[in-house]
């Protein structure tokens, strides 16, 4: 081969190799990464991040309450809404005074807006109604490093949630050992693979959300449900502080017309007492079973089993405010 032809062949081969490298690398390189796409300052205490989730291929709004002292790093409390995912009027913001409560606390309080009826878990399949849900990936892998990059955090985290999210927070801690020092489940059912637990999940996912619960964790008697049952996987909570609360369903201090959550509305009072009371009866059973299970395994759990109280916001606000001093100590 003469010199001229040699160089021609070499250049052609090099060009082909480069093209093949570009083609093989481009899909991975071009794949969008989870990131902040926009930021808003809502008020002096709160900002909102619009976070793109690569796992779900959607943008999620995330509110962040700033600590009292912003001159030094602070820990993070991930605070989850209930079944509506913060997309309805039943939210920490709308139904409690949590902003006022945390105004003098040294912690970032991070709350995603989204995930209605999803159980904040990774669904096995996209749902025709509820779409693609990979919330466990978002909350444990995508969001925490973004929060740590955006704000001056200590790297110490806790997670708390109510109702639907009271189940989710236990599974999040099980799925990501070491991510959270503490987990607080307020009126959450820790049984998901038994018939009673699945009946409750059906009321959330299918009756209220219109989704198909089989798309979440697969066949109801399959391994997906057992893998996402905090009761069965309680051993994996070893090393994490766990706080749980529930009421008996009997009318309590917040079942009265003068309560801030009732505002003199007799219909709301009756609904809270009857419907909220019935739900909390089942939740109380789940909670007691989970506490017994953890104690049988020698796992520390701090529980507040109220002698009364329904499935409602007044009690969850009380639970958060009573539990926060313990969480704050864990986060030091």
DRENDO-1510 file (C-alpha; in Angstrom, 1 decimal, always signed):
<recs>
REC; n; res; u; v; w
REC; 1; UNK; +0.0; +0.0; +0.0 .
REC; 2; UNK; +1.5; +3.3; -1.0 .
REC; 3; UNK; +1.8; +6.1; +1.4 .
REC; 4; UNK; -1.0; +8.2; +0.0 .
REC; 5; UNK; -3.5; +5.3; +0.1 .
REC; 6; UNK; -2.4; +4.4; +3.6 .
REC; 7; UNK; -3.2; +7.8; +4.9 .
REC; 8; UNK; -6.5; +7.8; +3.1 .
REC; 9; UNK; -7.5; +4.5; +4.6 .
REC; 10; UNK; -6.3; +5.7; +8.1 .
REC; 11; UNK; -8.3; +8.9; +8.0 .
REC; 12; UNK; -11.4; +7.0; +6.8 .
REC; 13; UNK; -11.0; +4.4; +9.5 .
REC; 14; UNK; -10.5; +7.1; +12.2 .
REC; 15; UNK; -13.6; +9.0; +11.0 .
REC; 16; UNK; -15.7; +5.8; +11.1 .
REC; 17; UNK; -14.4; +5.0; +14.6 .
REC; 18; UNK; -15.2; +8.5; +15.8 .
REC; 19; UNK; -18.7; +8.3; +14.3 .
REC; 20; UNK; -19.3; +5.0; +16.0 .
REC; 21; UNK; -18.2; +6.4; +19.3 .
REC; 22; UNK; -20.5; +9.4; +18.9 .
REC; 23; UNK; -23.4; +7.2; +18.0 .
REC; 24; UNK; -22.8; +4.8; +20.9 .
REC; 25; UNK; -22.3; +7.6; +23.4 .
REC; 26; UNK; -24.9; +10.0; +22.4 .
REC; 27; UNK; -28.0; +8.3; +23.9 .
REC; 28; UNK; -26.4; +8.3; +27.4 .
REC; 29; UNK; -24.8; +11.7; +27.0 .
REC; 30; UNK; -28.1; +13.2; +25.7 .
REC; 31; UNK; -30.2; +11.7; +28.5 .
REC; 32; UNK; -31.5; +14.6; +30.6 .
REC; 33; UNK; -30.4; +14.6; +34.2 .
REC; 34; UNK; -32.3; +15.5; +37.3 .
REC; 35; UNK; -31.8; +19.2; +38.0 .
REC; 36; UNK; -33.3; +22.4; +39.1 .
REC; 37; UNK; -34.9; +24.1; +36.1 .
REC; 38; UNK; -36.2; +27.2; +37.9 .
REC; 39; UNK; -36.4; +28.9; +41.3 .
REC; 40; UNK; -38.9; +31.2; +42.9 .
REC; 41; UNK; -38.8; +33.2; +46.1 .
REC; 42; UNK; -42.3; +32.9; +47.5 .
REC; 43; UNK; -41.7; +35.0; +50.7 .
REC; 44; UNK; -38.8; +35.7; +53.0 .
REC; 45; UNK; -39.0; +32.3; +54.5 .
REC; 46; UNK; -40.0; +30.0; +51.6 .
REC; 47; UNK; -38.7; +29.3; +48.2 .
REC; 48; UNK; -39.9; +26.9; +45.5 .
REC; 49; UNK; -37.7; +24.8; +43.3 .
REC; 50; UNK; -38.9; +23.4; +40.0 .
REC; 51; UNK; -37.0; +20.1; +39.9 .
REC; 52; UNK; -36.8; +17.9; +36.8 .
REC; 53; UNK; -37.0; +14.2; +37.6 .
REC; 54; UNK; -35.2; +12.1; +35.1 .
REC; 55; UNK; -36.9; +9.0; +36.5 .
REC; 56; UNK; -40.4; +10.3; +35.9 .
REC; 57; UNK; -39.6; +12.7; +33.0 .
REC; 58; UNK; -41.5; +15.5; +34.7 .
REC; 59; UNK; -40.9; +18.6; +36.6 .
REC; 60; UNK; -41.9; +18.6; +40.3 .
REC; 61; UNK; -42.4; +21.7; +42.4 .
REC; 62; UNK; -40.7; +21.5; +45.8 .
REC; 63; UNK; -41.2; +24.0; +48.6 .
REC; 64; UNK; -38.4; +24.8; +51.0 .
REC; 65; UNK; -38.7; +26.6; +54.3 .
REC; 66; UNK; -35.5; +28.2; +55.3 .
REC; 67; UNK; -34.0; +27.8; +58.8 .
REC; 68; UNK; -34.0; +30.6; +61.3 .
REC; 69; UNK; -30.2; +31.0; +61.2 .
REC; 70; UNK; -29.0; +30.9; +57.6 .
REC; 71; UNK; -25.4; +31.7; +58.4 .
REC; 72; UNK; -24.6; +28.1; +59.2 .
REC; 73; UNK; -25.5; +24.7; +57.8 .
REC; 74; UNK; -28.8; +23.2; +59.0 .
REC; 75; UNK; -30.4; +19.7; +58.8 .
REC; 76; UNK; -33.3; +18.8; +56.5 .
REC; 77; UNK; -36.8; +17.5; +57.3 .
REC; 78; UNK; -38.6; +16.1; +54.3 .
REC; 79; UNK; -42.2; +16.6; +55.1 .
REC; 80; UNK; -44.7; +14.7; +52.9 .
REC; 81; UNK; -48.4; +15.5; +52.3 .
REC; 82; UNK; -51.1; +12.8; +52.3 .
REC; 83; UNK; -53.1; +11.1; +49.6 .
REC; 84; UNK; -53.6; +14.3; +47.5 .
REC; 85; UNK; -49.8; +14.8; +47.3 .
REC; 86; UNK; -50.2; +18.5; +48.0 .
REC; 87; UNK; -52.1; +18.9; +44.8 .
REC; 88; UNK; -55.4; +19.6; +46.6 .
REC; 89; UNK; -56.4; +21.7; +49.6 .
REC; 90; UNK; -55.5; +19.1; +52.2 .
REC; 91; UNK; -51.9; +20.2; +52.7 .
REC; 92; UNK; -49.5; +21.1; +55.5 .
REC; 93; UNK; -49.6; +24.6; +54.1 .
REC; 94; UNK; -53.4; +25.0; +53.9 .
REC; 95; UNK; -54.4; +23.0; +57.0 .
REC; 96; UNK; -51.8; +23.7; +59.6 .
REC; 97; UNK; -49.6; +26.5; +61.0 .
REC; 98; UNK; -46.4; +24.7; +60.2 .
REC; 99; UNK; -44.8; +27.7; +58.6 .
REC; 100; UNK; -45.3; +29.7; +61.7 .
REC; 101; UNK; -44.1; +26.8; +63.9 .
REC; 102; UNK; -40.8; +26.3; +62.0 .
REC; 103; UNK; -40.1; +30.1; +61.7 .
REC; 104; UNK; -37.7; +29.9; +64.8 .
REC; 105; UNK; -36.4; +26.4; +64.0 .
REC; 106; UNK; -33.0; +25.7; +62.6 .
REC; 107; UNK; -33.9; +23.2; +59.8 .
REC; 108; UNK; -34.8; +23.2; +56.2 .
REC; 109; UNK; -38.3; +21.8; +55.6 .
REC; 110; UNK; -38.7; +20.3; +52.2 .
REC; 111; UNK; -42.0; +19.3; +50.7 .
REC; 112; UNK; -42.6; +18.0; +47.2 .
REC; 113; UNK; -45.9; +19.0; +45.5 .
REC; 114; UNK; -47.1; +16.0; +43.5 .
REC; 115; UNK; -47.5; +12.3; +43.8 .
REC; 116; UNK; -51.3; +12.2; +44.4 .
REC; 117; UNK; -52.5; +8.6; +45.2 .
REC; 118; UNK; -49.0; +7.2; +44.3 .
REC; 119; UNK; -47.9; +6.1; +47.8 .
REC; 120; UNK; -44.7; +7.9; +47.0 .
REC; 121; UNK; -43.3; +4.7; +45.6 .
REC; 122; UNK; -41.8; +3.3; +42.4 .
REC; 123; UNK; -44.6; +1.8; +40.4 .
REC; 124; UNK; -43.8; -1.2; +38.3 .
REC; 125; UNK; -45.7; +0.1; +35.3 .
REC; 126; UNK; -47.0; +3.4; +34.1 .
REC; 127; UNK; -50.7; +3.9; +34.9 .
REC; 128; UNK; -53.2; +5.2; +32.4 .
REC; 129; UNK; -54.6; +7.6; +34.9 .
REC; 130; UNK; -51.8; +8.3; +37.4 .
REC; 131; UNK; -49.0; +8.2; +34.9 .
REC; 132; UNK; -45.4; +7.4; +35.6 .
REC; 133; UNK; -44.6; +7.3; +39.3 .
REC; 134; UNK; -41.0; +6.8; +40.5 .
REC; 135; UNK; -41.3; +8.8; +43.7 .
REC; 136; UNK; -39.1; +6.5; +45.7 .
REC; 137; UNK; -36.2; +7.2; +43.3 .
REC; 138; UNK; -37.0; +10.9; +43.2 .
REC; 139; UNK; -37.1; +11.3; +47.0 .
REC; 140; UNK; -34.2; +9.1; +47.9 .
REC; 141; UNK; -31.8; +9.5; +44.9 .
REC; 142; UNK; -32.6; +12.5; +42.9 .
REC; 143; UNK; -33.9; +15.2; +45.3 .
REC; 144; UNK; -31.5; +14.9; +48.3 .
REC; 145; UNK; -28.3; +15.8; +46.4 .
REC; 146; UNK; -30.1; +18.7; +44.7 .
REC; 147; UNK; -31.2; +20.1; +48.1 .
REC; 148; UNK; -27.7; +19.7; +49.5 .
REC; 149; UNK; -26.2; +21.5; +46.5 .
REC; 150; UNK; -28.8; +24.3; +46.5 .
REC; 151; UNK; -28.7; +25.0; +50.3 .
REC; 152; UNK; -26.2; +24.9; +53.1 .
REC; 153; UNK; -27.2; +21.6; +54.8 .
REC; 154; UNK; -25.4; +19.5; +57.3 .
REC; 155; UNK; -26.2; +16.3; +55.4 .
REC; 156; UNK; -28.4; +15.0; +58.3 .
REC; 157; UNK; -32.0; +14.2; +57.2 .
REC; 158; UNK; -35.3; +13.1; +58.6 .
REC; 159; UNK; -38.6; +12.3; +56.9 .
REC; 160; UNK; -42.2; +12.6; +58.1 .
REC; 161; UNK; -45.6; +12.0; +56.6 .
REC; 162; UNK; -49.3; +11.6; +57.2 .
REC; 163; UNK; -51.9; +9.0; +56.2 .
REC; 164; UNK; -50.8; +7.6; +52.8 .
REC; 165; UNK; -47.3; +9.1; +53.3 .
REC; 166; UNK; -47.2; +7.7; +56.8 .
REC; 167; UNK; -46.8; +4.3; +55.1 .
REC; 168; UNK; -44.4; +5.8; +52.5 .
REC; 169; UNK; -41.9; +7.2; +54.9 .
REC; 170; UNK; -41.3; +3.8; +56.4 .
REC; 171; UNK; -40.7; +2.3; +53.0 .
REC; 172; UNK; -38.4; +5.2; +52.0 .
REC; 173; UNK; -36.2; +4.6; +55.1 .
REC; 174; UNK; -36.1; +0.9; +54.3 .
REC; 175; UNK; -35.2; +1.5; +50.7 .
REC; 176; UNK; -32.4; +4.0; +51.5 .
REC; 177; UNK; -30.5; +2.9; +54.6 .
REC; 178; UNK; -28.6; +5.7; +56.2 .
REC; 179; UNK; -30.3; +8.5; +54.3 .
REC; 180; UNK; -32.6; +9.4; +57.2 .
REC; 181; UNK; -31.6; +9.5; +60.8 .
REC; 182; UNK; -35.3; +9.5; +61.8 .
REC; 183; UNK; -38.7; +8.7; +60.3 .
REC; 184; UNK; -42.0; +9.8; +61.7 .
REC; 185; UNK; -45.3; +8.1; +60.5 .
REC; 186; UNK; -48.4; +10.0; +61.6 .
REC; 187; UNK; -51.6; +7.8; +61.1 .
REC; 188; UNK; -49.9; +5.6; +58.5 .
REC; 189; UNK; -50.7; +1.9; +58.0 .
REC; 190; UNK; -47.6; -0.2; +58.0 .
REC; 191; UNK; -49.3; -3.3; +56.6 .
REC; 192; UNK; -49.5; -3.3; +52.8 .
REC; 193; UNK; -49.5; -7.0; +51.8 .
REC; 194; UNK; -52.3; -8.3; +54.0 .
REC; 195; UNK; -56.0; -8.0; +52.9 .
REC; 196; UNK; -56.9; -5.3; +55.4 .
REC; 197; UNK; -53.9; -3.1; +54.3 .
REC; 198; UNK; -54.6; -3.7; +50.6 .
REC; 199; UNK; -58.3; -2.8; +51.1 .
REC; 200; UNK; -57.1; +0.6; +52.6 .
REC; 201; UNK; -54.7; +1.1; +49.7 .
REC; 202; UNK; -57.5; +0.4; +47.2 .
REC; 203; UNK; -59.6; +3.2; +48.7 .
REC; 204; UNK; -56.7; +5.6; +48.1 .
REC; 205; UNK; -55.3; +4.4; +44.7 .
REC; 206; UNK; -58.4; +3.2; +43.0 .
REC; 207; UNK; -61.5; +4.7; +44.6 .
REC; 208; UNK; -60.0; +8.2; +45.1 .
REC; 209; UNK; -57.2; +8.2; +42.5 .
REC; 210; UNK; -58.8; +6.2; +39.7 .
REC; 211; UNK; -55.6; +4.2; +39.3 .
REC; 212; UNK; -54.9; +0.5; +39.1 .
REC; 213; UNK; -53.1; -0.7; +42.2 .
REC; 214; UNK; -51.7; -3.7; +40.3 .
REC; 215; UNK; -49.6; -1.3; +38.3 .
REC; 216; UNK; -48.0; -0.1; +41.6 .
REC; 217; UNK; -46.5; -3.3; +43.0 .
REC; 218; UNK; -47.8; -6.0; +40.7 .
REC; 219; UNK; -50.3; -8.9; +41.5 .
REC; 220; UNK; -51.7; -8.5; +45.0 .
REC; 221; UNK; -50.3; -11.8; +46.1 .
REC; 222; UNK; -47.0; -11.2; +44.4 .
REC; 223; UNK; -43.5; -10.4; +45.7 .
REC; 224; UNK; -43.8; -6.7; +44.9 .
REC; 225; UNK; -46.3; -6.2; +47.7 .
REC; 226; UNK; -44.3; -8.1; +50.2 .
REC; 227; UNK; -41.2; -6.2; +49.3 .
REC; 228; UNK; -43.0; -3.0; +50.1 .
REC; 229; UNK; -44.6; -4.0; +53.3 .
REC; 230; UNK; -42.9; -2.2; +56.2 .
REC; 231; UNK; -44.2; -4.8; +58.7 .
REC; 232; UNK; -42.5; -7.6; +56.9 .
REC; 233; UNK; -39.3; -5.6; +56.3 .
REC; 234; UNK; -39.1; -4.0; +59.7 .
REC; 235; UNK; -35.6; -5.4; +60.4 .
REC; 236; UNK; -34.3; -3.1; +57.7 .
REC; 237; UNK; -35.3; -0.1; +59.9 .
REC; 238; UNK; -32.5; -1.1; +62.4 .
REC; 239; UNK; -30.3; +1.9; +62.9 .
REC; 240; UNK; -33.1; +4.4; +62.1 .
REC; 241; UNK; -35.1; +6.2; +64.9 .
REC; 242; UNK; -38.8; +5.5; +64.3 .
REC; 243; UNK; -41.7; +7.6; +65.6 .
REC; 244; UNK; -45.4; +6.5; +65.1 .
REC; 245; UNK; -48.7; +8.0; +66.1 .
REC; 246; UNK; -52.4; +7.0; +65.8 .
REC; 247; UNK; -55.7; +7.6; +67.6 .
REC; 248; UNK; -58.5; +5.2; +68.4 .
REC; 249; UNK; -61.0; +6.8; +66.2 .
REC; 250; UNK; -63.1; +8.1; +69.1 .
REC; 251; UNK; -64.0; +11.8; +69.1 .
REC; 252; UNK; -61.3; +13.9; +70.8 .
REC; 253; UNK; -60.2; +17.4; +71.3 .
REC; 254; UNK; -60.5; +18.3; +67.6 .
REC; 255; UNK; -64.0; +17.0; +67.1 .
REC; 256; UNK; -65.9; +20.2; +68.1 .
REC; 257; UNK; -67.5; +23.0; +66.2 .
REC; 258; UNK; -65.0; +25.6; +67.5 .
REC; 259; UNK; -62.0; +23.7; +66.3 .
REC; 260; UNK; -59.9; +25.6; +63.6 .
REC; 261; UNK; -60.3; +22.7; +61.2 .
REC; 262; UNK; -64.1; +22.6; +61.6 .
REC; 263; UNK; -64.8; +26.4; +61.7 .
REC; 264; UNK; -68.4; +25.9; +62.9 .
REC; 265; UNK; -69.4; +23.6; +60.0 .
REC; 266; UNK; -71.6; +20.8; +61.4 .
REC; 267; UNK; -71.3; +18.7; +58.2 .
REC; 268; UNK; -67.5; +18.8; +58.4 .
REC; 269; UNK; -67.7; +17.9; +62.1 .
REC; 270; UNK; -69.9; +14.9; +61.3 .
REC; 271; UNK; -67.7; +13.8; +58.4 .
REC; 272; UNK; -64.5; +14.1; +60.5 .
REC; 273; UNK; -66.1; +12.1; +63.4 .
REC; 274; UNK; -67.7; +9.4; +61.3 .
REC; 275; UNK; -65.5; +8.9; +58.3 .
REC; 276; UNK; -62.2; +10.1; +59.9 .
REC; 277; UNK; -63.0; +8.1; +63.0 .
REC; 278; UNK; -63.6; +4.9; +61.0 .
REC; 279; UNK; -60.3; +5.3; +59.0 .
REC; 280; UNK; -58.4; +5.9; +62.2 .
REC; 281; UNK; -59.7; +2.7; +63.8 .
REC; 282; UNK; -58.1; +0.7; +61.1 .
REC; 283; UNK; -54.9; +2.8; +61.2 .
REC; 284; UNK; -54.7; +2.3; +65.0 .
REC; 285; UNK; -54.7; -1.5; +64.5 .
REC; 286; UNK; -51.9; -1.3; +61.8 .
REC; 287; UNK; -49.9; +1.0; +64.1 .
REC; 288; UNK; -50.1; -1.3; +67.1 .
REC; 289; UNK; -49.2; -4.3; +65.0 .
REC; 290; UNK; -46.1; -2.5; +63.6 .
REC; 291; UNK; -45.0; -1.4; +67.1 .
REC; 292; UNK; -45.4; -5.0; +68.4 .
REC; 293; UNK; -43.4; -6.3; +65.4 .
REC; 294; UNK; -40.6; -3.8; +66.0 .
REC; 295; UNK; -40.3; -4.5; +69.7 .
REC; 296; UNK; -40.2; -8.2; +69.0 .
REC; 297; UNK; -37.2; -7.6; +66.8 .
REC; 298; UNK; -35.6; -5.4; +69.5 .
REC; 299; UNK; -35.9; -2.3; +67.4 .
REC; 300; UNK; -36.5; +1.0; +69.2 .
REC; 301; UNK; -39.7; +2.8; +68.4 .
REC; 302; UNK; -41.4; +5.7; +70.1 .
REC; 303; UNK; -45.1; +5.7; +69.7 .
REC; 304; UNK; -48.0; +7.9; +70.8 .
REC; 305; UNK; -51.2; +5.9; +70.9 .
REC; 306; UNK; -53.8; +8.5; +71.6 .
REC; 307; UNK; -56.9; +7.4; +73.6 .
REC; 308; UNK; -59.0; +9.4; +71.1 .
REC; 309; UNK; -58.7; +11.1; +67.8 .
REC; 310; UNK; -59.7; +10.7; +64.2 .
REC; 311; UNK; -57.9; +10.7; +60.8 .
REC; 312; UNK; -57.6; +14.5; +60.6 .
REC; 313; UNK; -55.3; +17.5; +60.4 .
REC; 314; UNK; -55.6; +18.8; +63.9 .
REC; 315; UNK; -54.0; +15.7; +65.3 .
REC; 316; UNK; -51.3; +15.6; +62.7 .
REC; 317; UNK; -50.3; +19.1; +63.5 .
REC; 318; UNK; -50.2; +18.1; +67.2 .
REC; 319; UNK; -48.1; +15.1; +66.2 .
REC; 320; UNK; -45.6; +17.1; +64.2 .
REC; 321; UNK; -45.1; +19.7; +66.9 .
REC; 322; UNK; -44.8; +17.1; +69.6 .
REC; 323; UNK; -42.4; +15.0; +67.6 .
REC; 324; UNK; -40.1; +17.7; +66.2 .
REC; 325; UNK; -38.1; +18.3; +69.4 .
REC; 326; UNK; -37.1; +14.6; +69.2 .
REC; 327; UNK; -36.3; +14.8; +65.5 .
REC; 328; UNK; -34.2; +17.9; +66.1 .
REC; 329; UNK; -32.1; +16.0; +68.7 .
REC; 330; UNK; -31.6; +13.2; +66.3 .
REC; 331; UNK; -30.4; +15.6; +63.6 .
REC; 332; UNK; -27.7; +17.3; +65.7 .
</recs>
